[in-house]
């Protein structure tokens, strides 16, 4: 079953090529670089608030290519 994604939880800034996905609202306590160009924002208790993808068009294109090649194999 597909879930509908609320449009206000995904933000894309074309000018700086950053995609932000809101997981939960709340005050940010820290940011952790999960991978090059991918940051996760956490609250005081270490719970995930959001995911920020820098250079989103490039990073998501690479992810899509890798996924396609795994499916084709």
N, C-alpha and C positions, 0 to 999 in steps of 0.2 A: 504494500500500500504506500503510495506516495504522499508525503506530507507537504502541505502548502507552506512556502516560505514567506513570512511577512516581509513586505518590501522595506520597512523601516529598520530592519535589523542588518541590512547589508548596505554599506555606503562605499561608493567608488568616487575618488577624486581624480579625474582624468588629467588635470593639470600637473599633478605630481605622481600619477600612476600608482596610487595606494588604494588597496581594498581593505575595508574594515568590516568585520563580522561581529556584531554584538551578540554575546551569549547571555549575559545577565547585566542588568543595570546596577550600578553601585559605585562607590568611590574607589579609585585605583590606588593601590598601595605600591605595586612594583611592576616592572616590565622585564620579561625574560626573553632572551633571544633563543627560540626553540631550534632554529636552523638559520642559515644565512638568508637574510631578507624576510624572515618570519618571526614576528614578536607576539608573545602572549601577555596579556595584561591580567594581573591578579589582584584580588582584594586582600585585606589584612590576614584573612584565614587561609590564603593560598588558593582560593577558588577562582576559577576562570571567569573573567568578565568579557574578554574579547580577544580576537585574533586580528593582527595587522599584517598585511602582506605588502611589502615594498616591491617596487618594480613588478606590479601584479601582472601586467600583460605578458611579460617575459617568463615569470615564475609559473604562472598558470598554464602557459603554452607548453612549457617543459613537462609539467605534471601530466597534462593531457596526452602528450606524446608518449611518455613512459607507460601510462595506463593502457593506451591503445596497443603498444607493442606487447605488453603482457597478455592482453586479451587475444591477440592474434597468434601468440605462441602456443 
